[in-house]
Amino acid sequence: MTITRRYRHARRFQTVARVLVHHGFGYLLGQLELTEYLASYRRRPPQGLDETQPLLTRGERVRRVLEELGPTFVKMGQMLSTRPDLLPEDIRVELAKLQDQVPPFPFTQVQSLIERELGRPLGEIFPHFDPRPLAAASIGQVHRARLHTGEEVVVKVQRPGIEGTIAVDLEILHAIAQLAEKRTAWGQLYRVVELVEEFRRTLLQEMDYLAEGRNTERFRQNFTGDETVYIPRVYWEYSTSRVLTMEYVAGVKLGDMDRLKQQGQDPERIARHLARAILQQILVDGYFHADPHPGNIAVLPGETIVLMDFGMVGRLTQERQWQLVQLVLGLVRRNSGQIVRAVAEMGIIGREVDMNGLRRDVDRIRERYYDVPLSQVKLGEAIGEILDLAFKYRIRIPTEFSLVAKALITLEGIVEELDPDLSIVEVAEPFGRRLMRERLRPRRLWQEFGEQAREFGDVFFRLPGRVDRVLQQVEDGRLVIKLEHAELRDTLFRLDRISNRLSFSIVLLAFSIVIAGLVVASALAAGDGYGFLWVRLPFLEIGFSLAVLMGAWLLLGIFRSGRF
């Protein structure tokens, strides 16, 4: 954001500044040089929490900041709650509590927006339209209606003015991210501008109801012919980017277990059908529901799963799917090396990462699952623990893997309530085998060979030019070669300590010999009638003094080096 646009939103900046100070984060204003938006800061920079605030954890304070700042920041908090590589667990647990619940907007606004978007009076499109919303959220709300053909539908309508509000907040977030990267070490470390851009793309896609409709259609196609899963159809003629009309499905929400039991539904079959549906999305389709909580899942007679609300989806390429399978196989086989390699391929590992420490922590996780039967391994929880190490070792994990972990953890929580004996790992096994067979097919291998050959050919044809540039640098005397052994410094340090201790021992031995010689010489001199001054020159005393001084100088040097 330019300086002009930044000051254009000065009032919103002031709101952000006041909320940060109120919840004990006023010091961030000084770091980001945003103190001009809070006059009281210049008089008395805030040092901590507002005295009127109760004693809260840092996670609770972060959550309250986001709730107070409104829907854009709530959505951002919900996204960050799925990123174990960015935030510690205590903050993520609090952010996961963020609720996207707001009061509904008036029916007159609903009617006005639908008529403007569809270009016809509401009664001509929907002879019956329930003015009471089924659900309301920060971006939109949902109403039941009926078409002239008699089909029952749900109509999702975007909240009026929300686009402008979100546009301003996104610009402010981008400006703050730029300042953070420019003026703070943590901003550079976490590349917050990139994070804000990723969040912006996700949020704008969620606001585009046509994109949600396309997501729904793709899931519907992926499960064509599967009688255990049902996806509602989209009525495109009554849909725009702000209005989405879909088939109404009279299922029972998964959270209403009492009603499901009254209908005679089998919880074990529901659990197995749901697990298969989610795992197929992740391991076969590479296109999965990123928020499969019970509110987005219903059940039809015959234990048929109904999936709804595809505003947030995750995507996995074949390569990403394979990396995920490698991680799971490493967990199942208790192979730390395979787990570390999978994490390395999944994320971005800098040169400063302590790989030995990472392997040790992976070993601890592996040992915890060593004696646990495969059927009792909680896949989502195990993957989540591995991804938690990303925060400790500053490894950037792509968002899609965080969404996978969240989806699996949510799935395991639902399945455990429906059928505690069902193993997600066992349900996932045939999907994993299918993915491995697909990857090892001759056609697939030949395709990968062709891709590798093209890359090798590209490198081969560019090689002469690169060699010529290197030789030119050699000829001009500009070539600098830097060699660094990863553990050479530690080895030299240990050798230095050994040599210093050896020198110390030699000095002590030399002192012992000199003192012994001095005692013997003194005795002889005393026996001959001489004193310590032999021929009036104190040779013994001088030699002893020099030995003492040289030994002391050597010992002082050893101790001052800190390498004894």
Secondary structure as UniProt FT lines:
FT   HELIX           3..8
FT   HELIX           10..22
FT   TURN            23..24
FT   HELIX           27..32
FT   HELIX           35..37
FT   HELIX           39..43
FT   TURN            51..52
FT   HELIX           58..69
FT   HELIX           71..80
FT   TURN            81..82
FT   TURN            84..86
FT   HELIX           89..95
FT   TURN            96..97
FT   HELIX           107..118
FT   HELIX           122..125
FT   STRAND          128..129
FT   STRAND          135..136
FT   STRAND          140..146
FT   TURN            148..149
FT   STRAND          152..158
FT   TURN            160..161
FT   HELIX           162..183
FT   HELIX           185..190
FT   HELIX           192..207
FT   HELIX           209..222
FT   TURN            223..225
FT   TURN            227..228
FT   STRAND          229..230
FT   HELIX           236..238
FT   STRAND          243..247
FT   STRAND          252..253
FT   TURN            254..255
FT   HELIX           257..262
FT   TURN            263..264
FT   HELIX           267..280
FT   HELIX           281..285
FT   STRAND          287..289
FT   HELIX           294..296
FT   STRAND          297..300
FT   TURN            301..303
FT   STRAND          304..307
FT   STRAND          313..315
FT   HELIX           318..332
FT   TURN            333..334
FT   HELIX           336..346
FT   TURN            351..352
FT   HELIX           355..368
FT   TURN            369..371
FT   HELIX           374..376
FT   HELIX           379..392
FT   TURN            393..394
FT   HELIX           399..418
FT   TURN            420..421
FT   HELIX           424..440
FT   HELIX           442..476
FT   TURN            486..487
FT   HELIX           488..527
FT   TURN            528..529
FT   TURN            535..536
FT   HELIX           539..561
//
